[in-house]
Amino acid sequence: MKKKILIDFGIYLAVGFAIWLTAFFLKQPYSAESTKDAYRYCSDSFIIPSVVLIGIYLLSIIAHQGFFDGITYSVHFVIGKFLPRINNSTDNYYDYKRAKAEKRKSTNIGGLLSGGFYMIFAILFYILYYCV
């Protein structure tokens, strides 16, 4: 279990690093006119992956609770009516929701941890911005 959490954390960290690198080079803090502006650009470039990763984590929690089951069932039902060969399921919504609840895996905390990691750096550069 811990190995899976570490692998998920590493994947989220790599995705966050790619987002940070993109934001960093788009902001170009190395060509800022003052160090105060450079700190602001660095804070901005760290807050973007933080918000994205924490948002992904929150969406996975919402999906884990079954919030999107009704939409998924409706789409499958409509597709099944138009293309009967693709969806042969005759389950009603209650059976569908119960089967989905049994199949659900637990949410991983890697998105929250890596988002928090980037948030720490964003807050650090934010403090440096106001102290300089």
Secondary structure, 3 states (H helix, E strand, C coil): CHHHHHHHHHHHHHHHHHHHHHHHHHHCHHHCCCHHHHHHHHHHHHHHHHHHHHHHHHHHHHHHCCCCHHHHHHHHHHHHHHCCCCCCCCCCHHHHHHHHHHHCCCCCCHHHHHHHHHHHHHHHHHHHHHHC
